[in-house]
Amino acid sequence: MQATSYVTSFIGLIFVIGLIFVLLWALKYISENAQKCKLFENINKDKRLNVIESRRLDSKNTLMIIKQDNKEHLIVTGNNNIIIEKNIHIKEVEDKNHD
């Protein structure tokens, strides 16, 4: 093989690896921001249950704020599903944010 074929093969390999990394980054971004996406707004519009916010605590556990009707619930999901606080009224949460 000639040197030019090695160079073009190497450039093609780098290009394909770069595309794979861009695709993985895009999938991660979409999965993390799916709640904020305008495409899913009409789907979640009439539902009573909604995930307000979620944070990863470690590799197995996630802390989530779930909204049901006019109440919010703070739960930890993972190995053991634990409800930390329930029936958080939205007015209380808004008052705490203004202070």
C-alpha positions in Angstrom: 0.0 0.0 0.0 1.1 3.5 -0.6 1.5 6.2 2.1 -1.5 8.2 0.8 -3.8 5.2 1.3 -2.6 5.0 4.9 -3.2 8.7 5.5 -6.7 8.6 4.0 -7.6 5.5 6.0 -6.4 7.2 9.2 -8.3 10.4 8.4 -11.4 8.4 7.8 -11.0 6.5 11.0 -10.6 9.8 13.0 -13.7 11.2 11.2 -15.8 8.1 12.1 -14.7 8.1 15.8 -15.5 11.9 15.9 -19.0 11.2 14.6 -19.5 8.5 17.2 -18.6 10.9 20.0 -20.9 13.6 18.6 -23.7 11.1 18.5 -23.1 10.0 22.0 -23.0 13.6 23.3 -26.3 14.4 21.5 -28.0 11.3 22.9 -26.9 12.3 26.4 -28.0 15.9 26.0 -31.4 14.9 24.7 -32.0 12.4 27.5 -31.1 14.9 30.2 -33.2 17.7 28.7 -36.2 15.8 27.4 -38.5 17.4 30.0 -37.6 20.9 28.7 -37.9 20.0 25.0 -40.7 21.8 23.1 -41.3 18.6 21.0 -42.6 16.8 24.1 -44.6 19.7 25.5 -48.0 18.6 24.0 -47.5 15.0 25.1 -47.0 15.9 28.7 -49.7 18.7 28.7 -52.7 16.8 30.0 -51.0 14.4 32.4 -51.4 14.7 36.1 -47.9 13.3 37.0 -44.8 15.2 36.0 -41.1 15.0 36.9 -40.1 18.5 38.0 -36.4 17.9 38.6 -34.0 15.0 39.1 -30.5 14.8 40.4 -28.1 11.8 40.4 -26.9 11.1 43.9 -24.6 8.2 42.9 -24.5 5.5 40.3 -27.6 3.8 41.6 -29.7 6.4 43.4 -31.6 9.4 42.0 -33.3 12.2 43.9 -36.5 13.4 42.2 -39.2 16.0 42.7 -42.5 14.7 41.3 -45.5 16.9 40.8 -49.0 15.4 41.1 -51.9 17.8 40.7 -51.1 20.7 43.1 -48.7 18.7 45.3 -45.0 17.9 45.0 -43.2 14.8 46.4 -39.5 14.4 47.1 -38.4 10.8 46.5 -35.2 8.8 46.2 -35.2 6.0 43.6 -32.7 3.3 43.2 -32.2 0.1 45.3 -34.7 1.3 47.9 -37.4 3.7 46.8 -37.9 6.1 49.7 -40.3 9.0 50.0 -38.5 11.7 51.8 -41.2 14.3 51.9 -44.7 14.2 50.5 -47.6 16.7 50.0 -45.4 19.7 49.5 -47.8 22.4 48.5 -46.7 24.5 45.6 -47.5 27.8 47.4 -44.9 26.9 50.1 -42.3 26.2 47.5 -42.9 29.5 45.7 -42.7 31.4 49.1 -39.4 29.8 49.9 -38.0 30.8 46.5 -38.9 34.5 47.0 -37.0 34.7 50.3 
